Amino acid sequence: MRTWDELTVTEQVLVRRAVDGTGPRGSARHVAAVLRWAGSSEVPRRRNASPEEQAARVPELAAAVLRLVAGGWLTLRREPGAGFVRTEGPEVTGAELERLVADPATWVWPGGDRVLALRVTGEGRRRWEARACAPDAPPTIHQLDLTEDEDRVRVCALEASGWLTGPFGILADLPAGLEGEELKAYVAAELAPLARFVREGSIEVLHVAEPAAEGTVVPLEDLVDAFGDRELRCDDRDDWGVGFTCVLTQSPANAFR
């Protein structure tokens, strides 16, 4: 496993998170999202992984970390603090490493109060960049030639507070009186800038039914029907964080970007 393409999907996700200096928590959900975009039958198609499903993936994540550490790709480190300015913390090794990666609290929210980070090594970064920056690598969403409407969708996906529908959304409320095929045609045109990114696997659309609820994934083939459902859109509610939002995703085609 000395090249990117020799890594499993789980290993690729962990290296990608190590390149970003991300903590291990959230990795199980990240792996499930990548597999979902790949069409894997082993993960839920219409929702994110539950805490129980994430916990069931811990042995796989633990084994992957140990392989990647042994292969010189990354390290697990203790961060001195959780502030915006990151300081390189001490590396976790040996029996302590084995114990921590086997602990579900390391991977699944809510966990303990440990502050851990995945950090790519110099050699790991070199190997990652050899693939991520290869001449045939697909462009990132930031490198695409975007229309004004597509750029609004890109910014919405980048913003933690970005929403597609509702009082804080970038899409207008559905016009009153539209029904049937006329409504479907309106929604299809409305979603054209978003559908491009979903089709390419760079953006994932989520529906949130209630404030603070976990979002569920809306597949590409269901977008028009979902966004044409006035109850799902929640356009007339005052709640922030209810309706449809979108986020950058890590599909297999985009996993290392």
C-alpha positions, 0 to 999 in steps of 0.5 A: 500500500505505497500508492493511493490506488492500493488503499481501501476506501476506508484507508483513503478516507482516513488519509484524506482526513489526515491531510486536513488534520481532522480528528478521528470522530466523524470518520465512520460517517464519512466512510459510509457516505463514500460507500453510499455514493459508490452504490454499496449495498452495505450502507443505508441508501437514504440516510446517514449512518446511525451511531450504532452503525458507526460503532460497528465500523470501529474495528475496520477503522482501527485496523486501517489506522494501524496499517496506515501508521505502519505504512508511513501514511499518517500518525494519531496525535494528541492536540494540546488544545482545541483552539483555532491555532493548531500545535503539533501534539505528541504522537500516540504509539504502541499499546496506547495507540491500539487501545485508543483506536479500538475505543468507539469513543475515539470515533463516534459522537458523543465521545470522551473529552480526548482531543485527538487528530489524524496527521499525514506524514511527509511521505504520506502527503507526497504519495497523496499528492502524486495522485491528487495532483496527477494530470488526469485528476478530476477538477475540484469544485473550486476549479470549475467554470461556474455560472452565477447560480452554480457559484451560489450553490457552491458557496451554500455547500461551503457555508456551515449555515448555508441552506437551499430552502426555507426563510434562510435558503438561496432558493425562492419559495415555490410559487402558489398554484403550481401543480403536476407537470408544471410544478415538476418542470419549475423545480427541475429548472430551479435545481439545474445548477445544484443537480450538476454537482450532485450528478458529479458527486461533489455535493450531497443534498440533505433533508432535515425534518426538525430543528437539530435533527440529523439530515437524511440524504436525498439521492439525485433521482429523487431531487425533483419530487422531494423539492416539489413537496411543499411539506418537505421544503418547509418554506413557510416555517420560521425555524432555522435549519429545517428543510433542504441543505447541501454539503461538499461530499467525498465520493470515490471520484472525489475522495482525495480532493 
